[in-house]
Amino acid sequence: MSATSDAMNRVVANLVRLARRPGRLLLTAAAVPVGVFALLALLLGLDAAAWTGWVPLVLAGVLAVPVVVLTVRRERLQRTTADLGDHPVTTAGGVLVVPGDRTARAPTEEELATLSEAMDEGRVRTARWFPRVEATQRALVRAAGGTVHAPYLRDDLRVTLLAFLGTVAAIPLGVLGAFVSAFALLLG
């Protein structure tokens, strides 16, 4: 494991620990209104005479999709980063003399080459949607030395970002849908 990969693992582990409670609050803040909206929409659909009475339940289901996707991604990230950064590596100072090939690159040169390759990878934007996010993820995978050293980078970050944005949007839309459904139930 390189120094870059080790540093990335420590930073990611600390960020995940830091975002644990706000992530849970966001998912709860989205799941409650969407759940209430789905329940009221189900009651509305059961009382409906036409198929259009089931449209609010379909809308509640659409709002629930990003919340479920973000919940699954969050749990997978929590599981993957649970043991990262717990075992700090300490090295003692010293000099190791190895006779042999003088053309071999020093560890510092290898780190610089890895970072240079990662920066080059980050400049290539080939994706159709969120190309910068995809390029950043590829660069991070390259800097970490592959997904073996950074298993938290296996999932596509673009999907996680869309799920996050959908979850944030689900909060006011779920509240609005719940109020509209409750009002329709009271009038009907």
C-alpha positions in Angstrom: 0.0 0.0 0.0 1.4 3.4 -1.0 1.5 6.5 1.2 -1.1 8.1 -1.0 -3.5 5.2 -0.6 -2.9 5.1 3.1 -3.6 8.8 3.4 -6.7 8.5 1.3 -8.0 5.7 3.4 -7.5 7.7 6.6 -9.2 10.8 5.2 -12.1 8.8 3.8 -12.6 6.9 7.1 -12.7 10.2 9.0 -15.1 11.8 6.5 -17.4 8.9 6.7 -17.4 8.9 10.5 -18.0 12.7 10.4 -20.9 12.4 8.0 -22.6 9.4 9.8 -25.1 11.3 11.9 -26.0 14.0 9.2 -26.5 11.2 6.7 -28.9 9.4 9.0 -30.8 12.6 9.7 -31.1 13.3 6.0 -32.4 9.8 5.3 -34.9 10.1 8.2 -36.0 13.5 7.1 -36.7 12.2 3.6 -38.1 8.8 4.6 -40.8 10.1 7.0 -42.6 12.5 4.6 -42.3 10.0 1.7 -43.6 7.3 3.9 -46.6 9.4 5.1 -47.2 10.4 1.5 -47.2 6.8 0.4 -49.6 5.8 3.2 -52.0 8.6 2.4 -51.7 8.0 -1.3 -52.6 4.3 -0.7 -55.7 5.3 1.2 -56.5 7.7 -1.6 -56.1 5.0 -4.2 -58.3 2.5 -2.3 -61.1 5.0 -2.2 -60.7 6.0 -5.9 -63.2 5.1 -8.5 -60.8 5.6 -11.5 -57.2 4.6 -12.1 -56.1 8.2 -11.7 -56.5 7.8 -7.9 -53.4 5.6 -7.9 -51.2 8.3 -9.4 -50.2 9.8 -6.0 -49.0 6.3 -4.9 -46.9 6.0 -8.1 -45.4 9.5 -7.3 -44.6 8.4 -3.8 -42.9 5.4 -5.2 -40.8 7.5 -7.5 -39.8 9.7 -4.6 -38.9 6.6 -2.5 -36.4 5.3 -5.1 -33.5 7.8 -4.5 -34.1 7.5 -0.7 -33.7 3.7 -0.9 -30.7 3.9 -3.3 -28.9 6.4 -1.0 -29.7 4.2 2.1 -28.2 1.1 0.4 -25.1 3.1 -0.8 -24.7 4.6 2.7 -24.8 1.2 4.4 -22.4 -0.2 1.9 -20.0 2.7 2.5 -20.3 2.3 6.2 -19.5 -1.4 6.0 -16.6 -0.8 3.6 -14.9 1.9 5.6 -15.5 0.4 9.1 -12.0 -0.9 9.5 -10.1 1.8 7.5 -7.8 4.0 9.5 -8.1 1.9 12.6 -4.7 0.4 12.3 -2.2 3.3 11.9 1.1 2.3 10.3 4.1 3.7 12.0 7.6 3.3 10.6 10.9 3.8 12.3 13.5 6.0 10.8 16.5 4.4 9.2 18.4 3.8 6.1 18.1 0.6 4.1 20.9 -0.1 1.6 20.0 -2.5 -1.2 22.8 -3.4 -3.6 21.7 -3.9 -7.1 20.0 -2.0 -9.8 20.5 1.7 -9.6 17.9 2.5 -12.2 15.1 1.4 -9.9 12.8 4.3 -9.0 12.8 5.6 -5.4 9.6 5.4 -3.4 9.2 9.2 -3.7 9.5 9.0 -7.5 6.9 6.2 -7.6 4.5 8.3 -5.5 5.0 11.3 -7.8 4.5 9.1 -10.8 1.3 7.7 -9.3 0.0 11.2 -8.5 0.9 12.4 -12.0 -1.0 9.5 -13.6 -4.0 10.3 -11.4 -3.9 13.9 -12.4 -3.7 12.9 -16.1 -6.7 10.5 -15.6 -8.7 13.3 -14.0 -8.3 15.4 -17.1 -10.0 12.9 -19.4 -13.8 13.4 -19.3 -15.5 10.7 -21.4 -18.8 10.3 -19.5 -22.0 11.7 -20.9 -23.5 12.7 -17.6 -21.5 14.2 -14.7 -18.2 13.8 -16.6 -16.2 15.6 -13.9 -17.4 13.3 -11.2 -16.6 10.2 -13.2 -13.1 11.6 -14.0 -12.5 12.4 -10.4 -13.5 8.9 -9.4 -11.1 7.3 -12.0 -8.3 9.6 -10.7 -8.9 8.6 -7.1 -8.9 4.9 -8.1 -5.6 5.5 -9.9 -4.1 7.4 -7.0 -5.2 4.7 -4.5 -3.7 1.9 -6.5 -7.0 0.4 -7.6 -10.2 -0.6 -5.9 -8.3 -3.3 -3.9 -6.8 -0.6 -1.8 -9.8 1.7 -1.9 -12.9 -0.5 -1.9 -15.2 2.4 -1.2 -14.6 3.6 -4.7 -16.2 0.6 -6.4 -19.6 2.1 -6.5 -20.3 4.7 -9.2 -20.2 8.1 -7.5 -22.5 9.6 -10.1 -25.4 7.3 -9.0 -24.7 8.2 -5.4 -24.7 11.9 -6.2 -28.0 11.6 -8.1 -29.5 9.6 -5.2 -28.4 12.3 -2.8 -29.9 15.1 -4.9 -33.1 13.0 -5.2 -33.2 12.5 -1.5 -32.9 16.2 -0.8 -35.6 16.9 -3.3 -37.8 14.2 -1.8 -38.1 16.1 1.5 -40.2 19.0 0.3 -41.9 17.0 -2.4 -42.9 14.3 0.1 -44.3 17.0 2.5 -46.2 18.6 -0.4 -47.6 15.3 -1.6 -48.7 14.3 2.0 -50.5 17.6 2.4 -52.2 17.3 -1.0 -53.2 13.7 -0.3 -54.5 14.5 3.1 -56.5 17.4 1.7 -57.9 15.1 -1.0 -58.9 12.5 1.6 -60.7 15.2 3.7 -62.6 16.4 0.7 -63.4 13.0 -0.7 
